[in-house]
Amino acid sequence: MRLLLDTATFLWVTLGAPQLSQNARRLVSDPENEVYLSAASVWEIIVKHALGRLPLPSPPHEFVPAQRQQHEIEPLPLDEAAVLQLGKLPGHHQDPFDRMLVCQAIAHGLTLVTPDRLIVQYPVQTVW
């Protein structure tokens, strides 16, 4: 399976949070699965940390790459094919970061790992 973590899921994986579902934990830790973190999530983490809304054990520029490496999560850059999906999305969700994750999942055939009930309204594969 090719999985794209939403931002909260990435943080819950890396911080060992109890909010992470058992299924998500199993899928992310399965070495048969390819697991990705979007540049959009990294952007969201940096913005929220700078606003004081996301405390982290180290600055985002250290935390994110170290945690990606530790948990064997690959980076997923933003590309034109994904961004062009934005114009095709209905307005179910107003969060620009989540909308971009939906676009990337659609453009790259990824399954989005998310507990977000609004995201399941989009034509994208999700698991939780």
Disulfide bonds with the S-S distance in Angstrom:
none
